[in-house]
Amino acid sequence: MRRALVHIALLLAMLAAAGGASGAPVEADQRLVILESPSNQLSKSAQEHLRGAIGDVVVRHGIALVPALPLPEKLHRCELPACLPQIAAASGAVLVLRVEASYVKESFKLAVELWNADEGKLLGRDNRDCPICDEQDLWGSAALLVQGILERPAREAKSAATEPPPLVPTATAPADAVAPVVPTDHTLLGYAGVGLTLAGAAVLGTGIYYIAVDGKSACDKCDDVRDTSRYGRPLAIGGGVGMAAGVALLVWHFWPSAPAVAVGPSGLTVAGRFQ
């Protein structure tokens, strides 16, 4: 007798829970209707699979799917968002999903749009084209696009919540703030190096010439000899120093500003210009 009473109590509890679930109203912003574009070029089987794939995604997101068959034909053909109020009034759904799809010669074109009929606002749009695909790829892609559009607000809200707050610049810099390093323009160094190198080479050549002709006859038929070594040595020394300085400036100009490290058979090599 006691066991029978327990079974009857469990049965009454299950019936009460089922009745409460079936009688619970669905929120208006959680009702969605699917509108298929009149320009869709799909077979009857493809249309059914397309609606089924999209409907499964919509239901999994806790949204009630409203059938679109009772809607007048003119609402299927009207342009969004102008006719969103009429669609909402006729279907009782605030969310309107517009689907444009065509499958011709093993290729498809697909575009989906999700609208809020109350606000006349586009909540999301996505499309996908495939040159060589079958019909199963079409409705599978439609399910993925709809899922991405439905999950986009949640992703954006999560991203906004995880972003760090913006840094507020202070009016005065701290006392120990270090001034930024301003890079130096090395173009003048390059020009100076070229000039010193050419001038030093010219003076060095003149000095070498004076040293070479020292002690030689000054003319073809005379006894005078050249005494030019006293001028050639200073010129040669000064020209060599100037040429070396110019080459050093050129090396400084073309040397990489950042240190470079290279590993070779001979060991570790570090090169660079340090400022």
Beta strands, then each sheet from edge to edge (+ up, - down):
strand 1: 31-36
strand 2: 64-66
strand 3: 95-104
strand 4: 107-116
strand 5: 121-130
strand 6: 260-264
strand 7: 267-271
sheet 1: 2+ 1+ 3+ 4- 5+
sheet 2: 6+ 7-
end
